[in-house]
Amino acid sequence: MRVLNDDTVDIGRGFGMHPHQNMEIISIPLSGDLEHQDNMGNRSVIQKGDVQVMSAGTGILHSEYNKNQDQEVQFLQIWVIPNQNNVEPRYDQISTSSLKKRNQLYQILSPTPADNGVWIYQDAWFHVGDFDKDQTQTYEIKKAGNGVYTFVIEGEVTISGEKVASRDAIGIWNTQAIEIAAESDCRFLVMDVPMIS
């Protein structure tokens, strides 16, 4: 994983058309409506509960703007280094509403097109947790050599004995599993990614 941006976009503002190459780019809106446009002909609006992915490959141009006239947009944008370079650029967007499970991690991204969620060119798995206070779960790392980076969107979570508050994160590696305990009603993102030096 190269980048995790926790972005806030003001009314009428955004990111103009700009290039990317050989990067997997995942956007997860937290509030508001984000308007996307790219040079592949895609024009869409992504909202809370959606996940958007772009495989930049040989090169893409895209822009993201706040479509709302009355509220900010908050979204996470995550860059993952691909395991294949110079692929044909690709765009996908889904709603996760049918995947969502209370008090249980649910998958929103994987390396396999047939799996739940979107897919990318990397051995990575993303899960979201919407947990009530005192709920617990063990997460088993999907592939040897991967680590887990957990970002808390709301609330407070204990990850393998370490308390992590809202908008904080923790990375854990050289283990086969992590223990998750909700210290309050919370929402968090678990990113299971290769440890690339």
Protein Blocks (a to p, Z undefined) as FASTA:
>chain_A
ZZdcdddddehiacdddddehiacddddfbdjdddddfeopacdddehiacdddfknopc
dddddfbfkbccdddddddddfbehiacddddddfklmpcghiacdfbdfbfkbgcjddd
dddddddddddehiacddddfbghiacddddfbhcddeehiacdehiacddehifbdcdd
dfbdcddddddddddZZ
